[in-house]
Amino acid sequence: MSETVKEYIRKELSSGKSSANLRYADLRSANLNSADLSFANLSSAKLSSADLSSANLCRANLNSAKLISANLCRADLSHVDLSFANLSSADLN
């Protein structure tokens, strides 16, 4: 993941907004362990092989997101929109 993308994510998450807009973001293999992504718009985001373990995804929009082989262990998936998301081989334990 490029430094530009990392900086954008950092900026979105620390902006004080009620949610981060990461729609269409390419976050493949990103380390988002324990990240607070509650209410984030991650629709159509590429999150394949991303580490989302222990992340707070409460009420996030993951509509059509690619979560192939993503690590979602202990992630808070309360009220998450996973419509049309691809969770093939994702670790949900």
C-alpha positions, 0 to 999 in steps of 0.5 A: 500500500502506497504512502499516499493511501496510508496518509489518506486513511490516517487523515480520514480516520482522524478528521473527526467526521462521523465516518471515513469515506474509503469507497473503492479504496485499494487496501489489499494486504493492508494492516488494519488490525484494531482499526476503528472503521465504525460507520466507514464507507468501504463499499467496493473496496479491495480488502483481499488479504487485509488484516482486519482482526479486532477491527471495529466495523460496526455499521460500516458499509462493505457493500460489494467489497472484496474481502477474499482471504481477509482476516476478520477474527474478533472484528466487530461486524455488528450491523455491517452491510455485507450485501454482495461482498466477496468473503471467499476464504475469509477467516471469520473465527 
